[in-house]
Amino acid sequence: MPQSTAVSPAQLGIASRVSKATVVVVLGALLARYNGVRLPGGFRYLWALLLLLHWKNLPTVWHWLTFAPLFNVLSHRYQAYWGLYRPSSSQRAKELGFEKADWYISSIGISPLSPEARVVTTYFVGIADSDFNLHLSNSVYAKALDHARMEISMFQFGQLFRVSKFSALLGGTSFLFLKEIPMFTRYSVETMLVAWSDRWFFELHRFSLPMSHKKGRDTIIKTSQGDRVLCTLALSKITCKVGRDTVLPERAVAYCGYGLDGTNWTRTKSMQKQGFKAQKAFLTGETEADCNIGFTDEKNKKALAIIDQLGGHERKSVWIELATLCETQ
């Protein structure tokens, strides 16, 4: 039976990231070392093996994996400038007349709801990620989304984080589990913006496996990687702030350069030169402006209507409708 659940911030604490086996072995080894006890060779090898198998649960590893997209986008920025990195957006930005320093920005000249605005991240189900049923533990889905949300934030909405006092806050995440992800398999998470309201962004995450894992009546979806088996759907609800003031989602999208032409990005570059007051006034709606994002209104309204139907109901058909909506242009 498909099931839908919401994850609270308290459930994502450090206790859920560090396994009991790792804590027991590390503390035992440290106490033995402190008391001058020489550990048997077999125990030392066992200790090293457990650390290796649970390396993703060790201190600071989660932070490095989560914030890796920040360093990647900075690296791409300088590589693009020196001609070492040519993203698919570079030709589009070049044709719109922008300088080489802007070529790495993938949001210029496209719709925020288009397939080009999606981000795909891949993961491997190790022993530390599995439960006693030998498939991906439910708690690991939330950890994977930490990285997936950071990935799309940096590569598609990274310009917002250059605004002083800007922050993005997670309001909640809902899941629909359809098919288990077995241990020792590699799975993908496709993250995309599907809708926004006056205050909230809604990001959809599609967990999938290759077609070789298809069995019986599994749901098949079209992704940027081709046809894949849908395993889990997740919906993140996010709001943005500049200080204490709420950022209007439509303004945030325009600030990142999305639109049918380069008008929005040209305005953003001008505001970046003017400083914080101009940026805040635009993002919070203190000044009037035409965002000119493109033909997204109809699709956005349809997605919001579907999301409203989710409200606490475990209706697989509604989730699938939202998942397949993003397959249309």
ROMAR-205386 format. One record per residue (C-alpha): chain; residue number from 1; residue in three letters; x negated, y negated, z negated. Coordinates in steps of 0.5 Angstrom, whole numbers, plus 2048, in hexadecimal, padded with zeros to 3 digits. Last residue first. Layout:
REM ROMAR-205386
  kette   nr  rest  east  north   up
      A  NUM   ALA     X      Y    Z
...
END
This chain:
REM ROMAR-205386
  kette   nr  rest  east  north   up
      A  329   GLN   7F3    7D6  82B
      A  328   THR   7F6    7DC  828
      A  327   GLU   7F2    7E1  824
      A  326   CYS   7F4    7DC  81E
      A  325   LEU   7FB    7DE  81E
      A  324   THR   7F9    7E5  81D
      A  323   ALA   7F7    7E5  816
      A  322   LEU   7FD    7E0  814
      A  321   GLU   801    7E6  817
      A  320   ILE   7FE    7EB  814
      A  319   TRP   7FF    7E8  80D
      A  318   VAL   806    7E7  80E
      A  317   SER   807    7EE  811
      A  316   LYS   803    7F1  80A
      A  315   ARG   808    7ED  806
      A  314   GLU   806    7EE  7FF
      A  313   HIS   80A    7E7  7FD
      A  312   GLY   807    7E2  7F8
      A  311   GLY   807    7DC  7FC
      A  310   LEU   806    7DF  803
      A  309   GLN   80B    7DC  807
      A  308   ASP   808    7D5  806
      A  307   ILE   802    7D8  809
      A  306   ILE   806    7D9  80F
      A  305   ALA   809    7D2  810
      A  304   LEU   802    7CF  80F
      A  303   ALA   800    7D4  815
      A  302   LYS   805    7D1  819
      A  301   LYS   804    7CA  817
      A  300   ASN   7FD    7CB  819
      A  299   LYS   7FE    7CE  81F
      A  298   GLU   803    7C8  821
      A  297   ASP   7FE    7C3  81F
      A  296   THR   7F8    7C5  822
      A  295   PHE   7F7    7C2  829
      A  294   GLY   7F1    7BD  827
      A  293   ILE   7EE    7BA  822
      A  292   ASN   7EF    7B3  823
      A  291   CYS   7EE    7B0  81C
      A  290   ASP   7F1    7AA  81E
      A  289   ALA   7EF    7A5  818
      A  288   GLU   7F2    7A1  812
      A  287   THR   7EE    79F  80C
      A  286   GLU   7EF    7A2  805
      A  285   GLY   7F0    7A9  808
      A  284   THR   7EC    7AD  803
      A  283   LEU   7E7    7AF  808
      A  282   PHE   7E7    7A8  80C
      A  281   ALA   7E6    7A4  805
      A  280   LYS   7E1    7A8  802
      A  279   GLN   7DC    7A8  809
      A  278   ALA   7DD    7A0  809
      A  277   LYS   7DB    7A0  802
      A  276   PHE   7D5    7A5  802
      A  275   GLY   7D1    7A1  808
      A  274   GLN   7D2    79D  80E
      A  273   LYS   7CD    7A2  812
      A  272   GLN   7D1    7A8  810
      A  271   MET   7D7    7A5  812
      A  270   SER   7D4    7A3  819
      A  269   LYS   7D2    7AB  81A
      A  268   THR   7D9    7AD  818
      A  267   ARG   7DC    7A8  81D
      A  266   THR   7D8    7AB  823
      A  265   TRP   7DA    7B2  820
      A  264   ASN   7E1    7B1  820
      A  263   THR   7E1    7AE  827
      A  262   GLY   7DD    7B4  82A
      A  261   ASP   7E2    7B7  82E
      A  260   LEU   7E8    7BC  82D
      A  259   GLY   7E7    7BB  825
      A  258   TYR   7E3    7BE  820
      A  257   GLY   7DD    7B9  81E
      A  256   CYS   7DC    7BB  816
      A  255   TYR   7E0    7B5  814
      A  254   ALA   7E6    7B7  818
      A  253   VAL   7E7    7BD  814
      A  252   ALA   7E6    7B9  80E
      A  251   ARG   7EB    7B4  810
      A  250   GLU   7F0    7BA  811
      A  249   PRO   7EF    7BD  80B
      A  248   LEU   7F0    7B6  807
      A  247   VAL   7EB    7B6  801
      A  246   THR   7ED    7B5  7FA
      A  245   ASP   7EA    7B0  7F6
      A  244   ARG   7E7    7B2  7EF
      A  243   GLY   7E0    7B1  7F2
      A  242   VAL   7E1    7B3  7FA
      A  241   LYS   7E5    7B9  7F9
      A  240   CYS   7E7    7BF  7FD
      A  239   THR   7EC    7C4  7FD
      A  238   ILE   7EC    7CC  7FE
      A  237   LYS   7F1    7D1  7FF
      A  236   SER   7ED    7D8  801
      A  235   LEU   7F1    7DD  804
      A  234   ALA   7EF    7E4  805
      A  233   LEU   7F0    7EA  809
      A  232   THR   7EE    7F1  809
      A  231   CYS   7EC    7F7  80D
      A  230   LEU   7ED    7F5  814
      A  229   VAL   7EA    7FA  819
      A  228   ARG   7E6    7F6  81F
      A  227   ASP   7E7    7F4  826
      A  226   GLY   7E2    7EF  828
      A  225   GLN   7DC    7EC  824
      A  224   SER   7E0    7E5  825
      A  223   THR   7E6    7E9  822
      A  222   LYS   7EC    7EC  825
      A  221   ILE   7F0    7F0  81F
      A  220   ILE   7F2    7F8  81F
      A  219   THR   7F6    7FA  819
      A  218   ASP   7F5    801  817
      A  217   ARG   7FA    806  819
      A  216   GLY   7F6    80D  819
      A  215   LYS   7EF    80B  818
      A  214   LYS   7EA    806  81B
      A  213   HIS   7E3    806  818
      A  212   SER   7E0    807  81E
      A  211   MET   7E3    800  820
      A  210   PRO   7DE    7FC  81C
      A  209   LEU   7E1    7FA  815
      A  208   SER   7E4    7F3  813
      A  207   PHE   7E5    7EE  80D
      A  206   ARG   7E9    7E8  810
      A  205   HIS   7E9    7E2  80C
      A  204   LEU   7EE    7DC  80D
      A  203   GLU   7EC    7D5  80B
      A  202   PHE   7F2    7D1  808
      A  201   PHE   7F0    7C9  807
      A  200   TRP   7F4    7C6  802
      A  199   ARG   7F6    7BE  801
      A  198   ASP   7FB    7BC  806
      A  197   SER   7FB    7C3  809
      A  196   TRP   7F6    7C7  80D
      A  195   ALA   7F6    7CD  811
      A  194   VAL   7F2    7D3  814
      A  193   LEU   7EB    7D1  812
      A  192   MET   7E7    7D7  814
      A  191   THR   7E3    7DD  811
      A  190   GLU   7E1    7E4  814
      A  189   VAL   7DF    7E8  80F
      A  188   SER   7DB    7EE  812
      A  187   TYR   7D9    7F5  80F
      A  186   ARG   7D3    7FA  80F
      A  185   THR   7D4    801  80C
      A  184   PHE   7D0    804  806
      A  183   MET   7D7    805  802
      A  182   PRO   7DD    805  805
      A  181   ILE   7E2    7FF  807
      A  180   GLU   7E9    800  804
      A  179   LYS   7EF    7FE  809
      A  178   LEU   7F5    7FA  808
      A  177   PHE   7F3    7F5  802
      A  176   LEU   7F6    7EE  802
      A  175   PHE   7F3    7E9  7FE
      A  174   SER   7F4    7E2  7FB
      A  173   THR   7EF    7DD  7F9
      A  172   GLY   7F0    7D7  7F5
      A  171   GLY   7EF    7CF  7F5
      A  170   LEU   7E8    7CF  7F7
      A  169   LEU   7E5    7C8  7F6
      A  168   ALA   7E0    7C5  7FB
      A  167   SER   7DC    7BF  7F9
      A  166   PHE   7DA    7B8  7FB
      A  165   LYS   7D7    7B3  7F7
      A  164   SER   7D2    7B0  7FC
      A  163   VAL   7D4    7B2  803
      A  162   ARG   7CF    7B7  806
      A  161   PHE   7D3    7BD  804
      A  160   LEU   7D9    7BB  809
      A  159   GLN   7D4    7BC  80F
      A  158   GLY   7D3    7C3  80D
      A  157   PHE   7DA    7C5  810
      A  156   GLN   7D9    7CA  815
      A  155   PHE   7D2    7CD  814
      A  154   MET   7D2    7CB  80C
      A  153   SER   7D9    7CC  80A
      A  152   ILE   7DA    7D2  80F
      A  151   GLU   7D4    7D6  80B
      A  150   MET   7D5    7D4  804
      A  149   ARG   7DC    7D7  805
      A  148   ALA   7D9    7DD  807
      A  147   HIS   7D4    7DD  802
      A  146   ASP   7DA    7DD  7FC
      A  145   LEU   7DE    7E1  800
      A  144   ALA   7DA    7E7  800
      A  143   LYS   7DA    7E6  7F8
      A  142   ALA   7E1    7E6  7F8
      A  141   TYR   7E1    7ED  7FC
      A  140   VAL   7DC    7F0  7F7
      A  139   SER   7E1    7F0  7F2
      A  138   ASN   7E6    7F5  7F5
      A  137   SER   7E0    7FA  7F6
      A  136   LEU   7DE    7FC  7FD
      A  135   HIS   7DF    804  7FD
      A  134   LEU   7DC    80A  7FA
      A  133   ASN   7E3    80B  7F5
      A  132   PHE   7DF    809  7EF
      A  131   ASP   7DD    802  7F1
      A  130   SER   7D8    800  7F7
      A  129   ASP   7D4    7F9  7F7
      A  128   ALA   7CF    7FC  7F3
      A  127   ILE   7CE    802  7F7
      A  126   GLY   7CD    7FE  7FE
      A  125   VAL   7D3    7FB  802
      A  124   PHE   7CF    7F7  808
      A  123   TYR   7D1    7F0  80A
      A  122   THR   7D3    7EC  810
      A  121   THR   7D5    7E5  811
      A  120   VAL   7D9    7E2  816
      A  119   VAL   7DA    7DB  817
      A  118   ARG   7E0    7D7  81B
      A  117   ALA   7E0    7D1  81E
      A  116   GLU   7DF    7D3  825
      A  115   PRO   7E6    7D7  824
      A  114   SER   7EA    7D1  824
      A  113   LEU   7ED    7CE  81E
      A  112   PRO   7E8    7C8  81D
      A  111   SER   7E9    7C6  824
      A  110   ILE   7E3    7C5  828
      A  109   GLY   7DF    7BF  82A
      A  108   ILE   7DA    7BF  825
      A  107   SER   7DA    7C4  820
      A  106   SER   7D4    7C8  821
      A  105   ILE   7CF    7C3  81F
      A  104   TYR   7C8    7C5  821
      A  103   TRP   7C8    7C0  827
      A  102   ASP   7C9    7BA  823
      A  101   ALA   7C1    7B9  822
      A  100   LYS   7C1    7B9  82A
      A   99   GLU   7C5    7B3  82B
      A   98   PHE   7CC    7B3  82D
      A   97   GLY   7CF    7B2  834
      A   96   LEU   7D5    7B6  834
      A   95   GLU   7D1    7BB  839
      A   94   LYS   7CC    7BC  833
      A   93   ALA   7D1    7BE  82E
      A   92   ARG   7D4    7C3  832
      A   91   GLN   7CD    7C6  834
      A   90   SER   7CB    7C6  82D
      A   89   SER   7D1    7C9  82A
      A   88   SER   7CF    7D0  82D
      A   87   PRO   7C9    7D0  828
      A   86   ARG   7C2    7CE  82B
      A   85   TYR   7BD    7CF  825
      A   84   LEU   7B5    7CE  827
      A   83   GLY   7B6    7C7  82A
      A   82   TRP   7B3    7C3  825
      A   81   TYR   7B9    7C0  823
      A   80   ALA   7BD    7C6  823
      A   79   GLN   7B8    7C9  81F
      A   78   TYR   7B9    7C3  81A
      A   77   ARG   7C0    7C4  819
      A   76   HIS   7C0    7CC  819
      A   75   SER   7BB    7CC  813
      A   74   LEU   7C0    7C7  80F
      A   73   VAL   7C6    7CC  811
      A   72   ASN   7C2    7D2  80F
      A   71   PHE   7C0    7CF  808
      A   70   LEU   7C7    7CE  807
      A   69   PRO   7C9    7D4  809
      A   68   ALA   7C5    7D8  804
      A   67   PHE   7C9    7D5  7FE
      A   66   THR   7CD    7DB  7FD
      A   65   LEU   7C7    7E0  7FE
      A   64   TRP   7C2    7DC  7FA
      A   63   HIS   7C8    7DB  7F4
      A   62   TRP   7CA    7E2  7F4
      A   61   VAL   7C3    7E4  7F3
      A   60   THR   7C1    7DF  7EE
      A   59   PRO   7C2    7E5  7E8
      A   58   LEU   7C2    7EC  7EB
      A   57   ASN   7C9    7EF  7EE
      A   56   LYS   7C7    7EF  7F5
      A   55   TRP   7C1    7F3  7F3
      A   54   HIS   7C5    7F9  7F0
      A   53   LEU   7C2    7FF  7F4
      A   52   LEU   7BB    7FC  7F3
      A   51   LEU   7BC    7FB  7EC
      A   50   LEU   7BE    802  7EB
      A   49   LEU   7B9    805  7EF
      A   48   ALA   7B3    800  7EB
      A   47   TRP   7B7    803  7E4
      A   46   LEU   7B7    80A  7E6
      A   45   TYR   7AF    809  7E8
      A   44   ARG   7AE    807  7E2
      A   43   PHE   7B2    80C  7DE
      A   42   GLY   7AE    811  7E2
      A   41   GLY   7A7    80E  7E0
      A   40   PRO   7A9    80F  7D9
      A   39   LEU   7A9    808  7D5
      A   38   ARG   7A4    806  7D1
      A   37   VAL   7A7    803  7CB
      A   36   GLY   7A3    7FC  7C8
      A   35   ASN   7A9    7FA  7C5
      A   34   TYR   7AA    7F4  7CA
      A   33   ARG   7AA    7F9  7D0
      A   32   ALA   7AF    7FE  7CD
      A   31   LEU   7B3    7F8  7CC
      A   30   LEU   7B2    7F5  7D3
      A   29   ALA   7B4    7FC  7D6
      A   28   GLY   7BA    7FD  7D2
      A   27   LEU   7BC    7F6  7D4
      A   26   VAL   7BB    7F8  7DB
      A   25   VAL   7BE    7FE  7DB
      A   24   VAL   7C5    7FC  7D7
      A   23   VAL   7C6    7F6  7DB
      A   22   THR   7C5    7FA  7E2
      A   21   ALA   7CA    7FF  7E0
      A   20   LYS   7CF    7FA  7DE
      A   19   SER   7CF    7F7  7E4
      A   18   VAL   7CE    7EF  7E5
      A   17   ARG   7D3    7EC  7EA
      A   16   SER   7D9    7ED  7E6
      A   15   ALA   7D6    7EA  7DF
      A   14   ILE   7D4    7E4  7E3
      A   13   GLY   7DB    7E1  7E4
      A   12   LEU   7DF    7E2  7EA
      A   11   GLN   7E5    7E5  7E6
      A   10   ALA   7E6    7DE  7E2
      A    9   PRO   7E6    7DA  7E9
      A    8   SER   7ED    7DE  7EA
      A    7   VAL   7EE    7E3  7EF
      A    6   ALA   7F5    7E4  7F3
      A    5   THR   7F8    7EA  7F5
      A    4   SER   7FB    7ED  7FB
      A    3   GLN   7FC    7F5  7FC
      A    2   PRO   7FD    7F9  802
      A    1   MET   800    800  800
END
